[in-house]
Every structure is written in C-alpha cells, then in structure tokens.
Amino acid sequence: MLIQKLPIDVIKLIAAGEVIDSLTAVVRELAENSLDAGAGRIVVSLKPELWMIQVADNGKGMDRDDLLLCTEAHTTSKIRDTKDLHHINTLGFRGEALHSIAQLADVKIASRVADDCGYQVFCHDNHCSAITPVAIASGTIITVENLFRNILLRRQATPPFKQQIKQIQVLIGQLALCHPHVTWQLFVNDKLILYINGNEQIKKVFSQLSKTINYNDLTYQQITVNTPTENNQSSLDIVLGLPDRLSRPRPDWVKIGLNGRVVKSPELESAIYSAFHRTLGRDRFPIIFIHLRTSPQQIDWNRHPAKAEIYLHNIDFWQEQIKSAINNIFRITDNNINQQIENKRIENIFKVAENQTLYQIEKQEIKQPQEKALGLIDLQVIAQSRNTYIVTEHSQGMWLIEQHIVHERILYEQLQDNWQLIPLPQPIILENLLPKQLEQLINLQLDIESFGENLWAVRNIPQMLAQRDDTQEALMELSWGADVDSAMVAVACRSAIRNGTKLTINQMQDIVDTWKMTRNPHTCPHGRPIYLSLEESSLYRFFRRHWVLGKSHGI
C-alpha cells in the first residue's frame, strides 16, 4: 500500500486546499495524478452536457488497499511528514483532489497494478461501494459524472462549455510542454479534437500545439547550472521562436514551466522581456517556453490551490540565468544554425560591387580566438547584390544580409554601450520647440540654451551624428522621442549605411564580423529580420539534387 492518511501536523501546514470549480479543474487534478503515476499515455474524454469527465492512463495504477483510501480527505502517497513539504518532487501532494471531486460528483475508479488483477470502486454521496474485480489494462481510469449535481448555482457560475473546452486544451498543451514524452488525446462527445504525439523533443510538441508555428522557426537549448546554496545542479530547457520569424500580438505564448507545471512568475517573465528588448517590433511579443527543473527546496508550492503561483527562492539568480541563456541562443553559432534551416527561393540576381564609398565602417576589435571561443559561425562575404544585400557563405549554405538594418543593429548596441556626446565647434540652432521637446532634449543630456525668441542653441551632439549634414533634422527627430533608448534607435537608424550604397568586399566583411558579435543579431532594433538563410540542404531539394557534392555523375 502506498496511500496513507496525513498526520494532523502536516494537514495544518497545508495552507491552500483544492478548489473544484469547473470541468478544467477536474481534468487538471486527474491529469496531474496520471503524470505522477508515470503515465506515458493519457486520454481525456468529455461529455460536457452530461457533466462527465473521464481520464484514463497507463501509469503504475493502484492496488486494492489504495483504492479503499484514495477518496478520503488528506490521503496521499506523495508525502508523509512535515519535512516532505520541502522536498516535493510530484505535481500533487495534498491528498485532497479525489476527495474534493467525490464530494461534488459520482466517481468510478478502476485501476490495476502490474502483476495483479484490476479493481474498481463506485462513490456516490460520500459513500463508496465495496471493491470488486474488473478486467482492465495496467493503469487507472477515473470517470466523474454529474459534476456539481447538488450545487446548481456552481453549474450556473461556470464558463460556457465552449470556453471550458478551450481552457482544457490549453491546460493539456501546457502539461505536454512540461512532459514531452507523454502522448495526449482529448475527446469531446466521442470526437477526437486534440492529439499530441509524445516525443522527447520539446520543439516537436511545441509545433503540434499551433498550426502557425513552423518547426524550423523554433530553436532549442538546454543548459545546466549549479543550484544556488545547494550542492546539486538545475537545468533550463528553452524553446523559442526565432525573433526574425515568429512573434505574437499578445503575450499568450510566453510560458514558464517549473518542475513539471506551467506557472505564473512575473519576475521570470520580466527577465524574458528584458532579454528580448529591442529585438521584436512594437507591440509584438516572443514565442517562448522555459522549463526550469531545480531542487524542491528552491520552491514553495504551498501558495495557490492550483499551484499556479509559487515562491521561488534566489529569484535574482534565476532571472540572470534566463537572460544569459536567451542571449546565448541569439548568438550566430554553428550549433544554433543547425536548428534554423529555412527553405525559400532566391529571386535576386547577385552582383559584385567593389567601388569605394563615402561610408567608413568602424569595426570593433574582434579577435579570432574570441570568435572561436564563442563558437561563432564563419561567414565569408562573396558579393553585394543590388547595392543592398551582402551575400555571404558558410559551411552549410549561404545568407543574404540587408546592409542597412545589419549596420543599424551594430550601431544601436554600440550606443547602448557608449552613449557619447561631443561638443560642437558651432552650435546648431533649433526653432519653435514645444516644452515637451525641450524637456526630451535635456533628458538626452544635450547642452541646450535659449538663443532668442523661439530659438534654441544646441552645443553638443551624439558622436554618430556629428559628421552628417542633416544634424538639425536629426535633433528635431530626437526631440519627439520617448526616452534615451528611443533616441539611440533613431540615431542608429539615421547613421546606418543606406541601401543603394556600394560597398567593397572588405567593408562588408568588417560589417559581418562586427555584427556576429552583437547580442541580438537576428533583428534590427525595430524588429525587422536582418538575414535570410539559404541552407545547402534546402537548395539541394529545390534543384532536385540527390547526389553527393564533389562526385561527378556525368550530369
């Protein structure tokens, strides 16, 4: 027997009890029990109009003695004493789920452990029938009928069935992300409406949850870190949509998993948004799932009935780990590129243009050992197309890089690291500034003073604008900005190489080498994609090539 009744001292420490308020709550509790039982397949069946829910799994099951206790209050197999509350490794632990459900509905439980026969029990009005044998495969089937049968007001207060079914789909999707090896099926009135094929690759599960998410637009990385204050390790699994390909108008695909359950954590979500700063366009949000697996002692689950809100110790440490991991994924490395194959046609004609230009590229100091240490991809410039696109090749294919926005990304990050103002030999005169424009220029640390009626003299300027002949227009543009960061974006955009400008091979190589070292190389600060990848495998398929490169077949 695994299930036992909790001692009184443990019951008193359990602050939040189970709340069964909808079909979704029943599915959540039963599905989490199935996962705790080691199930590899979980089938959820609903008949909403009959208030019926059934959850079947192929987990380890319950024996006869466990069936006798499973619907009683505070009975569980997951904890035994107060010390266990700090070492919770399961999704459930309070021992109240089945008891709470049995108070509100008719419940039938059929279960079988390996190497034993199956048993079933019926519970109605807090009374359970005698246990009887039943033919069943290893695992458990729990059928809940007539939910809220004696609480009609509760039924009336629940959301419409269509909304509840949608909530259950979201719930199953969240559990599938945290447990990618499990296969899920959801039936509504005997019709299959959701099927998730269990797979060890979270990316494959991710792409099954939305038709708009392409597998090749996702990237995955797992990192291992030392757990703070403990002598063990934690892991971060991260799946994110490449910012130049995937984003959302809402933050509905920003998901955080913690030890097997999706949770709400404003602190960790803030770290995600910080890492994506100036990577996506305005009012766009990332597609990302982060699953943190850490020591139970880092977490206090005993806060919310659905365990959706938690206390996570050392939150500052985990925020930094998340930002660091996302920034590492953004780097253009051979390992990352292997996951980012894109099959698109190329419609531009490439041409080499090596004439001199008035633009001078300020290349950062980049040392080959540093590039190798970071694992950065080796990109060699081979041409310029239409005085706009830098054509590069690497060991697995070729890329088109848009010269204006790649230079804009470089300049923006340089400004972030060094927002430098230099004095002007002659002041620039601005006129008819509104009070809020004047305030914005002062906030940007510009030296500005009255120069007569409706005239203002600016005596310093961002260094990048000093050599331009449109500095007056640039300053007026800055005066309408929102903050220093917006000013940096505006300066970078105005100072970047314009499309239509001829560049030499060396100039383009300097740009590419500097760009590879940026923190967010996938998009410009406005969220536009910087490069288009044309991978060798995709080109082979497009040209219907089936032979090995380098071997002649006389064709």
C-alpha positions as CSV (number, residue, x, y, z in Angstrom):
1,M,0.0,0.0,0.0
2,L,1.3,3.5,-1.0
3,I,-1.5,5.8,0.0
4,Q,-1.7,6.8,3.7
5,K,-3.5,9.4,5.7
6,L,-1.5,12.5,6.5
7,P,-0.8,13.3,10.2
8,I,-2.6,16.3,11.8
9,D,0.6,18.4,12.0
10,V,1.1,18.2,8.2
11,I,-2.6,18.9,7.5
12,K,-2.3,22.2,9.5
13,L,0.7,23.3,7.4
14,I,-1.2,22.9,4.1
15,A,-2.4,26.4,3.5
16,A,-4.4,26.1,0.3
17,G,-6.9,23.4,-0.3
18,E,-8.2,22.1,-3.6
19,V,-10.9,24.1,-5.3
20,I,-13.0,22.3,-7.9
21,D,-14.9,25.0,-9.8
22,S,-15.1,23.7,-13.4
23,L,-14.5,20.9,-15.8
24,T,-11.0,22.2,-16.2
25,A,-10.2,21.9,-12.5
26,V,-11.2,18.2,-12.6
27,V,-9.1,17.5,-15.6
28,R,-6.1,19.3,-14.1
29,E,-6.3,17.3,-10.9
30,L,-6.8,13.9,-12.6
31,A,-4.2,14.5,-15.3
32,E,-1.6,15.6,-12.8
33,N,-2.3,12.4,-10.8
34,S,-1.7,10.4,-14.0
35,L,1.6,12.1,-14.6
36,D,2.7,11.4,-11.0
37,A,1.9,7.8,-11.7
38,G,4.4,7.7,-14.5
39,A,1.9,7.5,-17.4
40,G,3.1,7.7,-21.0
41,R,-0.3,8.0,-22.5
42,I,-3.3,10.0,-21.1
43,V,-6.7,10.0,-22.7
44,V,-9.2,12.7,-21.6
45,S,-12.9,12.2,-22.6
46,L,-15.6,14.9,-22.0
47,K,-19.3,14.9,-22.4
48,P,-20.0,18.5,-21.2
49,E,-23.8,18.4,-21.3
50,L,-23.8,15.4,-19.0
51,W,-21.1,17.0,-16.8
52,M,-19.0,13.9,-17.4
53,I,-15.2,13.7,-17.4
54,Q,-13.0,10.6,-17.8
55,V,-9.3,10.4,-17.6
56,A,-7.5,7.1,-18.5
57,D,-3.8,6.5,-18.2
58,N,-1.2,3.7,-18.5
59,G,0.5,4.6,-15.2
60,K,1.5,2.3,-12.4
61,G,-2.0,2.1,-11.0
62,M,-3.4,1.5,-7.5
63,D,-3.8,-1.8,-5.7
64,R,-6.9,-2.8,-3.7
65,D,-5.8,-1.2,-0.4
66,D,-5.0,2.1,-2.1
67,L,-8.5,2.2,-3.7
68,L,-10.0,2.0,-0.3
69,L,-8.3,5.2,0.8
70,C,-7.8,7.3,-2.3
71,T,-11.1,9.3,-2.0
72,E,-10.7,10.1,1.7
73,A,-9.5,13.5,2.8
74,H,-5.8,14.1,3.3
75,T,-4.7,10.7,1.9
76,T,-1.7,10.7,-0.4
77,S,1.3,8.6,-1.4
78,K,3.4,11.7,-2.1
79,I,4.3,13.0,1.4
80,R,4.5,11.5,4.9
81,D,5.6,14.2,7.3
82,T,6.4,18.0,7.6
83,K,9.9,17.5,6.2
84,D,8.5,16.3,2.9
85,L,6.8,19.6,2.3
86,H,10.2,21.0,1.5
87,H,11.1,18.1,-0.8
88,I,8.1,17.9,-3.1
89,N,9.0,16.1,-6.4
90,T,5.4,15.5,-7.6
91,L,2.7,17.6,-9.1
92,G,0.2,16.7,-6.3
93,F,0.9,16.3,-2.6
94,R,-2.1,17.5,-0.5
95,G,-4.2,14.3,-0.8
96,E,-7.4,16.3,-1.5
97,A,-8.1,16.1,-5.2
98,L,-10.1,12.8,-5.4
99,H,-11.8,13.6,-2.1
100,S,-12.9,17.1,-3.3
101,I,-14.2,15.6,-6.6
102,A,-16.1,12.9,-4.8
103,Q,-17.9,15.5,-2.7
104,L,-19.3,17.1,-5.9
105,A,-19.9,14.2,-8.3
106,D,-20.4,10.5,-8.8
107,V,-17.0,8.9,-9.2
108,K,-15.9,5.5,-10.6
109,I,-12.3,4.4,-10.2
110,A,-10.9,1.4,-11.9
111,S,-7.2,0.6,-11.5
112,R,-4.7,-2.1,-11.8
113,V,-1.0,-2.5,-10.9
114,A,1.3,-4.8,-12.8
115,D,1.2,-8.5,-12.0
116,D,-2.2,-8.2,-10.2
117,C,-5.8,-8.1,-11.2
118,G,-7.8,-4.9,-11.5
119,Y,-10.3,-3.5,-9.1
120,Q,-13.0,-0.8,-9.2
121,V,-15.0,1.2,-6.7
122,F,-18.0,3.5,-7.0
123,C,-18.5,6.6,-4.9
124,H,-21.9,8.4,-4.5
125,D,-22.9,10.9,-1.9
126,N,-19.7,10.4,0.1
127,H,-20.2,6.7,0.3
128,C,-18.0,4.2,-1.6
129,S,-19.3,0.8,-2.6
130,A,-17.5,-2.5,-2.0
131,I,-14.4,-3.0,-4.2
132,T,-15.0,-5.5,-7.0
133,P,-12.6,-7.1,-9.5
134,V,-12.6,-5.7,-13.1
135,A,-10.8,-6.5,-16.3
136,I,-8.5,-3.6,-17.1
137,A,-5.1,-3.0,-18.5
138,S,-2.4,-1.7,-16.2
139,G,-3.2,1.9,-15.2
140,T,-6.1,3.8,-14.0
141,I,-9.5,5.0,-15.4
142,I,-11.4,7.6,-13.4
143,T,-14.9,8.6,-14.5
144,V,-16.6,11.6,-13.0
145,E,-20.3,12.0,-13.7
146,N,-23.0,14.5,-12.6
147,L,-20.4,17.1,-11.5
148,F,-22.0,19.7,-9.2
149,R,-25.2,17.6,-9.1
150,N,-26.2,19.1,-5.8
151,I,-24.9,22.6,-6.4
152,L,-26.8,24.1,-9.3
153,L,-25.5,27.6,-8.6
154,R,-22.0,26.3,-9.2
155,R,-23.0,24.9,-12.5
156,Q,-24.6,28.2,-13.5
157,A,-21.4,30.1,-12.5
158,T,-19.1,28.0,-14.7
159,P,-18.0,29.4,-18.0
160,P,-19.8,28.3,-21.2
161,F,-18.8,24.7,-22.3
162,K,-17.0,26.0,-25.4
163,Q,-14.8,28.2,-23.2
164,Q,-14.1,25.4,-20.8
165,I,-13.1,23.0,-23.6
166,K,-10.7,25.7,-24.8
167,Q,-9.3,26.0,-21.3
168,I,-8.8,22.2,-21.2
169,Q,-7.0,22.3,-24.5
170,V,-4.6,25.0,-23.1
171,L,-4.1,23.0,-19.9
172,I,-3.2,19.8,-21.8
173,G,-0.9,21.8,-24.1
174,Q,0.9,23.2,-21.0
175,L,1.3,19.8,-19.5
176,A,2.5,18.4,-22.8
177,L,5.3,21.0,-22.9
178,C,6.5,20.1,-19.4
179,H,6.2,16.3,-20.1
180,P,7.0,16.0,-23.8
181,H,7.4,12.2,-23.7
182,V,3.6,11.8,-22.9
183,T,1.0,11.2,-25.6
184,W,-2.3,13.0,-25.1
185,Q,-5.8,12.6,-26.6
186,L,-8.8,14.7,-25.9
187,F,-12.2,13.6,-26.9
188,V,-15.4,15.7,-26.7
189,N,-18.6,13.8,-27.2
190,D,-16.6,10.9,-28.6
191,K,-14.9,13.1,-31.2
192,L,-11.1,13.5,-31.1
193,I,-10.3,17.2,-31.0
194,L,-6.7,17.2,-29.8
195,Y,-3.9,14.7,-30.3
196,I,-0.3,15.3,-29.2
197,N,2.2,12.7,-30.1
198,G,4.6,12.2,-27.2
199,N,8.2,13.0,-28.2
200,E,11.4,13.7,-26.3
201,Q,11.9,16.8,-28.4
202,I,10.0,19.7,-26.9
203,K,10.2,21.5,-30.3
204,K,8.1,18.8,-31.9
205,V,5.5,19.1,-29.2
206,F,5.6,22.8,-29.5
207,S,4.8,22.8,-33.2
208,Q,1.9,20.4,-32.7
209,L,0.1,22.9,-30.5
210,S,-0.3,25.6,-33.1
211,K,-0.6,25.4,-36.9
212,T,1.0,28.8,-37.2
213,I,4.3,27.6,-35.6
214,N,6.7,26.0,-38.0
215,Y,9.2,23.5,-36.5
216,N,12.1,25.1,-38.4
217,D,11.3,28.5,-36.9
218,L,12.0,27.2,-33.4
219,T,15.3,26.8,-31.7
220,Y,16.0,24.7,-28.5
221,Q,18.7,24.8,-26.0
222,Q,19.3,23.1,-22.6
223,I,21.7,24.5,-20.1
224,T,22.9,23.1,-16.7
225,V,23.7,25.4,-13.8
226,N,24.8,24.9,-10.2
227,T,21.8,25.4,-7.9
228,P,22.5,28.3,-5.5
229,T,23.0,27.4,-1.9
230,E,22.9,23.7,-2.7
231,N,25.3,21.0,-3.8
232,N,23.4,20.0,-6.9
233,Q,22.6,21.1,-10.4
234,S,19.5,22.5,-12.1
235,S,18.5,22.6,-15.8
236,L,16.9,25.1,-18.1
237,D,15.1,23.9,-21.2
238,I,14.3,26.7,-23.6
239,V,12.3,26.6,-26.8
240,L,11.9,30.0,-28.5
241,G,10.6,31.2,-31.9
242,L,13.4,33.0,-33.7
243,P,12.6,36.7,-33.4
244,D,13.1,37.4,-37.1
245,R,10.4,34.8,-37.9
246,L,8.0,34.3,-35.1
247,S,6.2,36.7,-32.7
248,R,2.7,37.3,-31.4
249,P,0.5,40.4,-30.9
250,R,-0.2,39.1,-27.3
251,P,2.0,37.6,-24.6
252,D,-0.1,34.3,-24.7
253,W,2.9,32.2,-25.8
254,V,5.3,33.4,-23.1
255,K,5.2,30.3,-20.9
256,I,7.3,29.2,-17.9
257,G,7.4,25.7,-16.5
258,L,8.7,24.8,-13.1
259,N,9.4,21.2,-12.2
260,G,6.7,19.8,-14.4
261,R,4.0,22.5,-14.2
262,V,3.4,25.8,-16.1
263,V,3.3,28.6,-13.5
264,K,2.9,32.4,-13.4
265,S,6.0,34.2,-12.4
266,P,6.1,37.9,-13.1
267,E,9.7,38.1,-12.1
268,L,10.8,35.5,-14.6
269,E,8.6,36.9,-17.3
270,S,10.2,40.2,-16.8
271,A,13.6,38.6,-17.4
272,I,12.3,37.2,-20.7
273,Y,11.1,40.6,-21.9
274,S,14.4,42.2,-20.9
275,A,16.3,39.7,-23.0
276,F,14.0,40.4,-26.0
277,H,14.3,44.2,-25.6
278,R,14.6,45.9,-29.0
279,T,14.5,42.5,-30.8
280,L,10.9,42.4,-31.7
281,G,8.7,45.1,-33.3
282,R,6.5,47.4,-31.4
283,D,3.6,45.7,-29.7
284,R,5.0,42.3,-30.5
285,F,5.7,39.5,-28.0
286,P,8.0,36.5,-28.2
287,I,7.0,32.9,-28.5
288,I,9.0,31.1,-25.8
289,F,8.8,28.3,-23.3
290,I,11.2,28.0,-20.5
291,H,11.2,24.9,-18.2
292,L,13.3,25.2,-15.0
293,R,14.0,21.9,-13.2
294,T,15.5,22.6,-9.9
295,S,15.7,21.3,-6.3
296,P,12.4,21.2,-4.5
297,Q,14.0,23.2,-1.7
298,Q,14.1,26.2,-4.1
299,I,10.3,26.3,-4.4
300,D,7.3,26.7,-2.1
301,W,4.2,25.3,-3.8
302,N,2.0,25.7,-0.8
303,R,0.6,29.1,-2.0
304,H,-2.2,28.6,-4.5
305,P,-4.9,25.8,-4.8
306,A,-4.0,25.1,-8.4
307,K,-0.2,25.5,-7.6
308,A,-0.1,28.1,-10.5
309,E,1.7,30.7,-8.3
310,I,4.8,29.9,-6.4
311,Y,7.6,31.3,-4.3
312,L,10.9,30.7,-6.0
313,H,14.0,31.3,-3.8
314,N,17.1,33.2,-5.3
315,I,14.9,34.8,-7.9
316,D,17.6,37.3,-9.0
317,F,19.9,34.4,-9.8
318,W,17.3,32.7,-12.0
319,Q,16.5,35.9,-13.8
320,E,20.1,36.3,-14.8
321,Q,20.4,32.7,-15.9
322,I,17.3,33.1,-18.1
323,K,18.7,36.3,-19.7
324,S,22.1,34.8,-20.2
325,A,20.6,31.6,-21.8
326,I,18.4,33.6,-24.2
327,N,21.3,35.8,-25.2
328,N,23.4,32.7,-25.9
329,I,20.6,31.3,-28.1
330,F,20.6,34.6,-30.1
331,R,24.3,34.2,-31.0
332,I,25.0,33.1,-34.5
333,T,26.9,29.8,-33.8
334,D,27.2,26.6,-35.9
335,N,25.2,24.8,-33.2
336,N,22.3,27.3,-33.4
337,I,22.4,27.4,-37.2
338,N,21.9,23.6,-37.4
339,Q,18.5,24.1,-36.0
340,Q,17.5,27.1,-38.2
341,I,17.1,25.6,-41.7
342,E,14.8,27.6,-43.9
343,N,13.7,26.6,-47.4
344,K,13.0,29.7,-49.6
345,R,13.5,30.6,-53.2
346,I,16.1,33.2,-54.1
347,E,14.8,35.8,-56.6
348,N,17.6,38.4,-56.6
349,I,20.5,38.5,-59.1
350,F,23.8,38.7,-57.3
351,K,26.5,41.1,-58.5
352,V,29.8,42.2,-57.1
353,A,30.2,45.9,-56.5
354,E,33.6,46.9,-55.0
355,N,33.6,50.6,-55.7
356,Q,34.7,53.0,-53.0
357,T,32.0,54.7,-50.9
358,L,31.8,57.7,-48.6
359,Y,30.8,55.5,-45.7
360,Q,33.5,54.4,-43.3
361,I,32.8,51.2,-41.3
362,E,34.1,51.5,-37.7
363,K,35.0,47.9,-37.0
364,Q,35.1,46.7,-33.4
365,E,38.2,44.9,-32.2
366,I,37.4,41.2,-32.9
367,K,40.0,38.6,-32.3
368,Q,39.8,35.2,-33.9
369,P,40.3,33.3,-30.6
370,Q,37.3,35.1,-29.1
371,E,35.1,34.2,-32.1
372,K,36.2,30.5,-31.8
373,A,35.6,30.5,-28.1
374,L,32.0,31.7,-28.6
375,G,31.6,29.1,-31.4
376,L,30.5,31.9,-33.9
377,I,29.7,30.8,-37.4
378,D,32.4,31.6,-40.1
379,L,30.7,33.8,-42.6
380,Q,32.6,34.9,-45.7
381,V,31.4,37.7,-47.9
382,I,31.4,36.9,-51.6
383,A,29.3,39.6,-53.2
384,Q,26.9,42.5,-52.9
385,S,23.5,42.3,-54.6
386,R,21.6,45.4,-55.8
387,N,23.8,47.6,-53.6
388,T,21.6,46.4,-50.7
389,Y,22.2,42.8,-49.8
390,I,25.5,41.4,-48.5
391,V,25.9,37.8,-49.9
392,T,27.8,35.5,-47.6
393,E,28.6,31.8,-47.5
394,H,29.4,29.4,-44.7
395,S,30.0,25.7,-44.4
396,Q,26.3,24.8,-44.7
397,G,24.9,27.3,-47.2
398,M,24.7,31.0,-47.9
399,W,23.0,34.0,-46.3
400,L,21.6,37.3,-47.7
401,I,22.2,40.2,-45.2
402,E,20.4,43.5,-45.5
403,Q,23.2,46.1,-45.2
404,H,21.2,49.0,-43.6
405,I,19.5,47.1,-40.9
406,V,22.6,45.0,-40.0
407,H,24.5,48.2,-39.6
408,E,21.7,49.7,-37.6
409,R,21.9,46.7,-35.1
410,I,25.6,47.3,-34.8
411,L,25.3,51.0,-34.1
412,Y,22.4,50.6,-31.7
413,E,24.4,48.2,-29.5
414,Q,27.5,50.4,-29.7
415,L,25.3,53.3,-28.5
416,Q,23.9,51.2,-25.7
417,D,27.5,50.5,-24.5
418,N,28.7,54.1,-25.0
419,W,26.2,56.9,-25.4
420,Q,28.8,59.6,-26.1
421,L,28.2,63.3,-26.7
422,I,30.8,65.6,-28.2
423,P,30.9,69.4,-28.3
424,L,30.2,71.3,-31.5
425,P,32.5,74.0,-32.9
426,Q,29.4,75.9,-33.9
427,P,26.0,75.5,-32.1
428,I,23.1,74.1,-34.1
429,I,20.0,76.4,-33.9
430,L,16.6,74.9,-33.4
431,E,13.4,76.9,-33.5
432,N,9.8,76.6,-32.3
433,L,10.4,73.8,-29.8
434,L,7.5,72.8,-27.7
435,P,8.1,72.4,-23.9
436,K,8.0,68.6,-24.1
437,Q,10.5,68.7,-27.0
438,L,12.9,70.8,-25.0
439,E,12.5,68.5,-22.0
440,Q,13.3,65.5,-24.1
441,L,16.5,67.0,-25.4
442,I,17.6,67.9,-21.9
443,N,16.8,64.4,-20.8
444,L,19.2,63.2,-23.5
445,Q,21.9,65.2,-21.8
446,L,22.2,67.7,-24.6
447,D,23.7,71.1,-23.7
448,I,20.8,73.4,-24.9
449,E,20.1,77.1,-24.1
450,S,17.8,79.9,-25.2
451,F,19.2,81.8,-28.2
452,G,16.5,84.4,-28.7
453,E,12.7,84.3,-29.2
454,N,11.7,80.8,-30.0
455,L,15.3,79.9,-30.8
456,W,17.5,77.3,-29.0
457,A,21.2,76.6,-29.4
458,V,22.5,73.1,-29.1
459,R,26.2,72.9,-28.2
460,N,26.8,69.1,-28.2
461,I,25.5,66.2,-30.1
462,P,25.7,62.3,-30.2
463,Q,29.0,61.4,-31.8
464,M,27.5,59.4,-34.6
465,L,25.6,62.4,-35.9
466,A,28.5,64.8,-35.8
467,Q,29.7,64.1,-39.4
468,R,26.2,64.2,-41.0
469,D,24.8,67.2,-42.9
470,D,21.3,66.6,-41.6
471,T,22.0,67.0,-37.9
472,Q,19.3,69.7,-37.4
473,E,16.7,67.3,-38.7
474,A,18.1,64.5,-36.6
475,L,17.8,66.6,-33.4
476,M,14.2,67.5,-34.2
477,E,13.5,63.8,-34.6
478,L,15.2,63.1,-31.3
479,S,13.1,65.8,-29.6
480,W,9.9,63.8,-30.3
481,G,11.3,60.5,-28.8
482,A,10.1,58.9,-25.7
483,D,13.3,58.1,-23.8
484,V,17.1,57.7,-24.2
485,D,16.6,54.2,-25.7
486,S,14.3,55.5,-28.4
487,A,16.9,58.2,-29.1
488,M,19.6,55.5,-29.6
489,V,17.4,53.7,-32.0
490,A,16.7,56.9,-34.0
491,V,20.4,57.8,-34.1
492,A,21.4,54.3,-35.2
493,C,18.8,54.2,-37.9
494,R,19.8,57.6,-39.3
495,S,23.5,56.9,-39.1
496,A,23.4,53.4,-40.6
497,I,24.6,52.7,-44.2
498,R,21.7,53.3,-46.6
499,N,20.6,50.8,-49.1
500,G,21.8,51.6,-52.6
501,T,25.3,52.3,-51.3
502,K,28.1,50.4,-52.9
503,L,30.5,48.6,-50.5
504,T,33.8,46.8,-51.0
505,I,34.2,43.2,-50.0
506,N,36.5,44.3,-47.1
507,Q,33.9,46.8,-45.9
508,M,31.2,44.2,-46.0
509,Q,33.4,41.7,-44.2
510,D,34.0,44.2,-41.5
511,I,30.3,44.7,-41.0
512,V,29.6,41.0,-40.9
513,D,32.4,40.2,-38.4
514,T,31.2,43.0,-36.1
515,W,27.5,42.0,-36.4
516,K,28.3,38.4,-35.4
517,M,29.4,39.7,-32.0
518,T,26.2,41.6,-31.3
519,R,23.9,40.5,-28.5
520,N,20.8,40.2,-30.6
521,P,21.8,39.5,-34.2
522,H,18.5,38.3,-35.6
523,T,16.6,41.6,-35.9
524,C,17.2,45.3,-36.0
525,P,16.0,47.4,-33.1
526,H,12.7,47.9,-34.8
527,G,12.2,44.1,-35.1
528,R,12.9,43.6,-38.8
529,P,14.8,40.5,-39.8
530,I,18.4,41.0,-40.7
531,Y,19.3,38.0,-42.8
532,L,17.7,35.3,-45.0
533,S,19.3,31.8,-44.7
534,L,19.6,29.6,-47.8
535,E,20.9,26.4,-46.4
536,E,22.6,23.9,-48.7
537,S,20.1,21.1,-47.9
538,S,17.2,23.3,-48.9
539,L,19.0,24.3,-52.2
540,Y,19.6,20.6,-52.9
541,R,15.9,19.9,-52.5
542,F,14.8,22.8,-54.6
543,F,17.2,21.9,-57.5
544,R,16.2,18.2,-57.0
545,R,19.8,17.1,-56.4
546,H,20.2,13.7,-54.9
547,W,24.0,13.1,-55.3
548,V,26.9,13.9,-53.0
549,L,28.6,17.1,-53.6
550,G,32.0,16.6,-55.2
551,K,31.2,13.4,-57.0
552,S,30.6,13.5,-60.7
553,H,27.7,11.5,-62.2
554,G,28.1,12.8,-65.7
555,I,25.0,15.1,-65.4
